[in-house]
C-alpha cells in the first residue's frame, strides 16, 4: 500500500483564480479519497475546448478558484472505502461523465447517461460529503467535471475512471477520455455508416476529426468535411476526409450543395459545431429513405431549430449522442484496444506537447485556434 495512503498529499496544481487570467501553478493539498473515491496521480493531461469555455467564464455558473482539466491519464495512488474494481498502480483514464452501474441508464444497453454521475458542470465538490478535496492558500478549491486533472494528484469518483491496459502509452491515450472518443463514437456507435457509404462531417475541430476517423475506420468511401475555416482542410486529409465544402463559397444552403454532389444526399452526417444552422444543414443533407444525421455539438441551452416535418416523414433519421454513446468504464477500454491494434490512429490528433510549467502556452494556442490537442506532461 502506498505510504501516502490515508494522508494528504502536497503537490503542484494549476489553479484558475479568476476568469480569463493565466493559471497559477502552486502548492495544493489533496485530501485522501473518501468512500467510492480514488486518488490518482495524473501523468498527462490535454486541453479541451470545455476547459477554455469555463476558464473564460462562458459556462453556466462561473466558479473560482477552480482546478480545470478533464482529458487525462494517470495511475491510481490509493483508493477509498468500498472501491473494489481498482487498486494502487492501475492505469486509468478519468472521465467527465460516469457509470455507476446501478441506475436504470447504466443497466440499459441503449444509454450511457448515468443518473448519478452524468456530466454536471455546476457541481464543484465531491458527491460523498459535498466538500472539495483541494486546499490552497488555506481555502477550498472548486473541482471541475469531477476530474480536475490540472493537478499532479486528484480525487475522482470510482465511477468516472476507466481502467486501462497497462501497456497502453499514457502520453497518447490521455486524449481518448473526451472529445476524440465523442466524435469517434458518434460515427461508429450512432451513425453506423456502411462500408462504401458517404458521410458529411460538419466542423473539423478535434471532435469532428474524431468523427471522420470513425468514418474512415468504418470504410466510408466519401467523407465530406464542412467547415468555415479552409485552413483546417489540409489537416483533415490525414483523417480520411477526401472532399471539402466551405459554406461561405456557395450562394445556396450547403445542404442543397451536398444533395447535388451526392445524387440526393449523403448516407450519414455528423454535426460537431453546436451551431443551430449547421444542425439544420446536417439533417437536411442526408438522403431520404435511409439517411441518418447525428448531432454532437452542444448548442446554447435556449437554442431552437426548425425543419419541415416532411423531412422526417421521408424517412430521414435525426439522432443525438452524448460522449459517443460510450459507457466510460465498460466501453473506453475497447477504444484504447482499437488504438493498440493500430486501427485508431491517435498520434495524429496530438499537435503539441508541453511540460506542466508551460500550461498557459497551451491555453494561448487554443485561444488562437491553433493545433488539435496539446498534451501536457505533469512531471515537467
C-alpha positions in Angstrom: 0.0 0.0 0.0 1.3 3.5 -0.9 3.0 5.2 2.1 0.9 8.2 1.2 -2.4 6.3 1.5 -4.8 7.9 4.0 -2.7 11.1 4.3 -3.0 14.4 2.5 -0.6 14.9 -0.4 1.1 18.2 -1.2 1.7 18.7 -5.0 1.6 21.2 -7.8 -1.6 22.2 -9.4 -2.5 24.9 -12.0 -5.2 27.0 -10.3 -7.5 29.4 -12.1 -8.1 32.1 -9.5 -10.2 34.3 -11.8 -11.8 34.2 -15.2 -9.5 34.5 -18.2 -6.4 35.1 -16.1 -3.3 33.0 -16.5 -3.4 29.8 -14.4 -1.1 29.9 -11.4 1.0 26.8 -10.6 1.3 26.5 -6.9 1.2 24.0 -4.0 -2.2 22.4 -3.3 -3.1 19.9 -0.6 -5.0 16.9 -1.9 -7.1 15.1 0.7 -7.3 11.3 0.8 -10.1 9.6 -1.1 -13.4 9.0 0.8 -15.9 6.2 0.2 -16.1 5.2 -3.5 -13.3 7.7 -4.4 -9.9 7.1 -5.9 -6.8 9.4 -5.7 -5.0 9.4 -9.0 -1.5 10.6 -9.9 -2.1 12.5 -13.2 0.7 11.7 -15.6 -0.6 13.5 -18.7 -3.4 15.9 -19.4 -4.6 17.6 -22.5 -6.6 20.7 -23.1 -10.2 20.6 -24.5 -12.4 23.5 -25.5 -14.7 22.9 -22.5 -11.8 23.9 -20.2 -11.3 27.1 -22.2 -15.0 27.8 -22.2 -15.3 27.7 -18.4 -12.0 29.4 -17.9 -13.3 32.3 -19.9 -16.5 32.1 -17.7 -18.8 31.5 -20.6 -20.2 28.4 -18.9 -23.4 28.3 -16.9 -22.1 29.2 -13.4 -18.6 30.8 -13.1 -16.9 29.2 -10.1 -13.4 30.4 -9.0 -10.9 29.5 -7.8 -11.0 26.2 -9.7 -8.8 23.5 -11.0 -9.7 22.7 -14.6 -8.8 19.8 -16.7 -10.7 16.7 -17.7 -8.9 14.9 -20.5 -6.1 12.9 -18.9 -4.4 9.7 -18.0 -2.9 8.6 -14.7 -2.1 5.9 -12.1 -4.1 5.0 -9.0 -2.3 6.1 -5.9 -4.8 4.9 -3.3 -8.5 4.0 -3.1 -11.2 4.9 -0.6 -13.6 2.6 1.2 -15.8 0.4 -1.0 -13.6 0.6 -4.1 -13.0 -3.0 -5.3 -12.5 -2.6 -9.1 -9.3 -0.5 -8.9 -6.1 -0.8 -6.8 -2.9 1.1 -6.4 -0.8 1.1 -9.6 -3.7 0.6 -12.0 -3.6 2.8 -15.1 -6.8 4.8 -15.6 -8.5 7.5 -17.7 -10.5 10.0 -15.6 -13.8 10.8 -17.5 -16.0 13.9 -17.2 -19.1 11.6 -17.1 -19.5 8.4 -15.2 -21.0 5.0 -14.9 -22.4 3.9 -11.5 -23.5 0.5 -12.9 -26.6 0.6 -10.7 -29.1 3.1 -12.2 -31.6 2.5 -14.9 -29.4 4.2 -17.5 -26.4 2.2 -16.6 -28.4 -1.0 -16.7 -29.8 -0.1 -20.2 -27.8 -1.3 -23.2 -29.1 1.8 -25.0 -27.9 4.6 -22.7 -24.7 5.9 -21.2 -26.3 8.8 -19.3 -25.8 7.7 -15.7 -28.3 9.2 -13.2 -25.6 9.6 -10.5 -22.5 10.6 -12.5 -23.7 12.3 -15.7 -21.8 15.4 -16.5 -22.6 18.3 -14.2 -20.7 21.5 -14.9 -22.1 23.2 -11.9 -21.0 20.6 -9.3 -17.7 21.6 -7.8 -17.4 19.3 -4.8 -17.3 15.5 -4.2 -20.6 13.6 -4.0 -19.9 11.7 -0.8 -19.7 14.7 1.5 -20.3 17.8 -0.6 -16.7 19.0 0.1 -13.6 19.8 -2.0 -10.5 17.6 -1.8 -8.3 20.5 -2.7 -7.0 23.2 -0.5 -4.6 26.1 -1.5 -3.7 29.2 0.4 -5.9 27.8 3.2 -9.1 27.8 1.2 -11.0 25.1 -0.6 -10.6 25.0 -4.4 -13.5 24.1 -6.6 -13.4 20.8 -8.6 -14.3 20.7 -12.4 -16.3 18.0 -14.1 -15.4 15.6 -11.3 -11.9 15.2 -12.6 -9.7 18.4 -12.1 -6.7 17.0 -14.0 -4.6 20.2 -13.9 -3.2 18.9 -10.6 -0.5 16.3 -10.2 -2.9 14.4 -7.9 -6.6 14.5 -8.0 -9.6 12.7 -6.4 -12.2 11.1 -8.6 -15.4 9.1 -8.0 -14.6 5.4 -9.0 -17.5 5.5 -11.5 -15.6 8.2 -13.5 -12.4 6.1 -14.1 -11.8 3.7 -16.9 -9.2 1.0 -16.2 -6.6 0.7 -19.0 -4.4 -2.0 -20.4 -1.1 -1.1 -18.6 0.9 -1.4 -21.9 -1.0 1.5 -23.5 1.2 4.6 -23.6 -0.3 7.1 -21.2 1.1 10.1 -23.1 -1.1 9.3 -26.1 -4.3 7.6 -24.7 -5.0 10.6 -22.4 -6.7 12.3 -25.4 -9.3 9.5 -25.6 -11.1 10.5 -22.4 -13.2 13.3 -24.0 -13.5 14.8 -27.5 -11.9 12.3 -29.8 -13.9 9.4 -28.3 -17.1 11.6 -28.5 -16.6 12.1 -32.3 -15.4 8.5 -32.9 -18.4 7.0 -31.1 -20.9 9.4 -32.8 -19.9 7.8 -36.1 -19.2 4.2 -35.1 -22.0 3.7 -32.4 -24.7 6.1 -33.6 -24.4 7.0 -37.3 -23.0 3.5 -38.2 -22.1 4.2 -41.8 -21.8 1.1 -44.0 -18.6 0.3 -46.0 -18.5 2.3 -49.2 -21.0 4.9 -47.9 -20.9 8.7 -47.9 -20.6 10.7 -44.7 -20.6 14.5 -44.2 -18.8 15.9 -41.1 -19.8 19.4 -40.0 -16.9 21.1 -38.1 -13.3 19.9 -38.4 -12.0 20.5 -34.9 -10.8 17.6 -32.8 -14.3 16.2 -32.3 -15.2 16.4 -36.0 -11.9 14.8 -36.9 -12.7 12.0 -34.4 -16.0 11.5 -36.3 -14.0 11.5 -39.6 -11.7 8.9 -38.1 -14.7 6.8 -37.3 -16.0 7.1 -40.9 -12.5 6.1 -42.1 -12.4 3.1 -39.8 -16.0 2.1 -40.9 -14.8 2.1 -44.6 -16.8 5.1 -45.8 -15.7 6.0 -49.4 -16.8 9.6 -49.4 -16.0 11.7 -46.3 -17.0 15.3 -46.9 -15.7 17.9 -44.5 -17.8 21.1 -44.0 -16.1 24.0 -42.2 -15.9 27.8 -42.5 -12.1 27.7 -41.9 -10.3 26.4 -45.0 -7.0 26.2 -43.2 -8.4 23.1 -41.5 -8.8 21.2 -44.7 -5.2 20.0 -45.2 -5.0 18.6 -41.7 -8.3 16.8 -42.2 -6.9 14.7 -45.1 -5.0 12.7 -42.5 -8.3 11.6 -41.0 -9.8 10.3 -44.2 -11.6 13.4 -45.3 -11.4 13.5 -49.1 -13.8 16.3 -50.1 -14.3 19.8 -48.6 -17.0 22.4 -48.6 -16.9 25.9 -47.2 -20.5 27.2 -46.9 -19.1 30.7 -47.5 -18.1 29.7 -51.0 -21.7 28.9 -52.1 -24.8 31.2 -52.6 -27.3 28.5 -51.6 -27.7 26.5 -48.4 -24.9 23.9 -48.0 -27.4 21.1 -47.7 -28.6 21.8 -51.2 -25.0 21.7 -52.5 -24.4 18.4 -50.7 -27.6 16.9 -52.2 -26.5 18.0 -55.7 -23.0 16.5 -55.5 -24.2 13.2 -53.9 -27.2 12.4 -56.0 -29.8 13.2 -53.4 -27.8 13.4 -50.2 -25.2 11.7 -48.0 -25.9 8.4 -46.2 -24.8 9.8 -42.9 -23.9 13.1 -41.4 -22.3 14.1 -38.1 -22.7 17.6 -36.7 -19.8 18.7 -34.4 -20.2 22.5 -34.1 -23.2 23.2 -31.9 -24.3 25.8 -34.4 -28.1 25.6 -35.0 -27.8 26.4 -38.7 -25.2 23.6 -39.1 -27.6 21.2 -37.3 -30.4 22.0 -39.8 -27.9 21.5 -42.7 -26.7 18.3 -41.3 -30.2 16.9 -41.0 -31.4 18.2 -44.4 -28.4 17.0 -46.3 -29.0 13.3 -45.6 -30.7 11.1 -48.3 -34.3 10.3 -47.9 -35.3 6.7 -47.3 -32.2 5.9 -45.2 -30.2 8.9 -44.2 -29.1 9.4 -40.6 -27.9 12.6 -39.1 -26.2 12.7 -35.7 -25.9 15.8 -33.5 -22.8 16.0 -31.3 -22.2 19.7 -30.9 -23.7 21.4 -27.8 -25.8 24.5 -28.6 -26.9 27.3 -26.3 -29.5 25.8 -23.9 -32.2 28.1 -25.3 -31.4 27.4 -29.0 -34.2 26.1 -31.2 -34.0 24.9 -34.8 -36.7 24.3 -37.4 -37.1 21.8 -40.2 -40.1 20.7 -42.2 -41.8 17.6 -40.8 -41.8 16.1 -44.3 -38.1 15.7 -44.0 -38.7 13.2 -41.2 -41.7 11.6 -42.9 -39.5 11.0 -45.9 -37.5 8.5 -43.7 -34.6 10.6 -42.6 -33.5 10.0 -39.0 -32.2 12.6 -36.6 -30.3 11.3 -33.6 -28.4 12.9 -30.7 -25.4 11.5 -28.8 -23.6 12.1 -25.6 -20.0 11.1 -25.3 -20.4 9.0 -28.5 -22.7 6.6 -26.6 -19.7 5.1 -24.8 -20.2 3.9 -21.3 -16.9 5.1 -19.7 -15.9 2.1 -17.6 -17.4 -0.6 -19.8 -16.5 0.8 -23.3 -13.5 3.1 -23.2 -11.0 0.2 -22.7 -12.2 -1.1 -26.1 -11.4 2.2 -27.7 -7.9 2.0 -26.2 -7.7 -1.5 -27.6 -8.5 -0.2 -31.1 -5.5 2.1 -30.8 -3.3 -0.7 -29.6 -4.3 -2.8 -32.6 -3.4 0.2 -34.8 -7.0 0.6 -36.1 -7.4 4.0 -34.5 -4.6 6.5 -35.1 -4.3 8.6 -32.0 -1.0 10.3 -32.5 -2.2 12.5 -35.4 -4.6 14.2 -33.1 -1.7 15.4 -30.9 -0.2 18.5 -32.4 1.7 20.0 -29.4 3.4 18.7 -26.3 4.4 20.9 -23.3 5.7 20.5 -19.8 3.3 21.4 -16.9 5.2 24.7 -16.3 4.1 25.8 -19.8 0.4 25.1 -19.4 -0.5 28.7 -20.1 1.1 28.4 -23.6 -1.4 25.6 -24.3 -4.2 27.9 -23.4 -2.8 30.6 -25.7 -2.7 28.1 -28.6 -6.3 27.1 -28.0 -7.5 30.7 -27.8 -5.8 31.3 -31.2 -7.4 28.2 -32.6 -4.1 26.6 -33.3 -3.5 22.8 -33.2 -5.8 20.0 -32.3 -4.7 18.5 -29.0 -1.9 19.7 -26.7 -0.6 17.1 -24.3 0.9 18.3 -21.0 3.5 16.2 -19.1 2.6 16.7 -15.5 6.1 15.8 -14.3 7.9 18.5 -16.3 
